[in-house]
Amino acid sequence: MLTTLQQKRSFIEKLHGTIAFQLFVSLIACLPADREWQARTRDPAWDLRFAIFDLRLIQWIWSGSCRKIVDLRVIFEYKQYEVSYEKWGHGKEVLIAFHGFGQQASVFSNIAPALEDRFTVYACSLFYHGESKIPDHIPPGEPLPPEFFKEGVLEFCRQHQIEKFSLMGYSLGGRLVLKLLEMIPERIQSLLLLAPDGVKKSRWYYFATHHFIGKRLFRRVVYKPRLFFSLVKIFRAIGIVKEKMKKFVYSQFSEKENRLKILHVWNTYSIITPSVRKVKATIKEHQIKTLIFTGTYDPVLNEEIGYILENGLEDQVKWVKIKAGHDLLKPAYAEIIQAELSWLE
């Protein structure tokens, strides 16, 4: 019986590299993905709060012959918080990645072909996403201080014997990456930012998560959204809100479950507020190579965030424009991302 956290992790990582393991996964891939079958065949001994041994086929990748990438979803526990993450790739460099709102760690498998050869990737699910959880005694939406994430990342690296690493962040995950850069630049090799939040502050977000009146109105929108939708229609009619933004708002706020998720996530990460001035000074001082990708048709973030970071730091920051919207984690953009990675060297 595996008892300690380290023993469990060591066993899983050794197993992951064996030929027998790969053959076993190939067999699993040929079987129907039936959850009842999975439940019946799952050994109760592996029902660990530490690790969820969830094997699945992510995608096919053609590289001379078809091969399968298998992820290993694991739970990292820190101060009773649980962070679900997936490890894949076989590169020498370590990349820790954080996704955006409404996603989970597995979304990075969409661009795995761009990353797997260069990096060993640890893709993490943010709280209220995937299988990441806050303790039961913590009120939903309780703001977490930046130091919590700093200490959590350092403990994660200590347990995995990671000294230096690169960070990747998309949207909300980009804001967390920028804050981590401010706090632990000496551990960071490079940055990959995809439509990152936090470069240009949103007055609406600040009002909804920091101001007393804004918080009250935000909760009202969550539980009684009719007036909010009416205002969006009016703002669209008079040109204050663009059609793409209107569609985005409706897609995010239509369901009550999603509105509650927005409320909790926005508040939980509300004090993760990087300073662009500090970020740029840190990049320059520590010579941290940074790639920032933005979508030309992004309805959420203005692509000028790329210019804000790159301006004056052209030797350290490269801004790449993609003819896309906000979602830059689609498989179609993997080749574009991969083509730019050589600039980090």
Secondary structure by P-SEA (a helix, b strand, c coil): ccccaaaaaaaaaaaaacaaaaaaaaaaaaccccaaaaaaacccccccccccbbbbbcbbbbccbbbbbbbbbbbbbcccbbbbbbbbbbccbbbbbbbccccccccccccccccccccccbbbbccccccccccccccccccccaaaaaaaaaaaaaaaccccbbbbbcaaaaaaaaaaaacccccccbbbbcccccccccaaaaaacccaaaaaaaaaaaccaaaaaaaaaaaaaaccccaaaaaaaaaccccaaaaaaaaaaaaaaccccccaaaaaaaaaaabbbbbbbbbccccccccaaaaaaaccccccbbbbbcccccccccccaaaaaaaaccccc
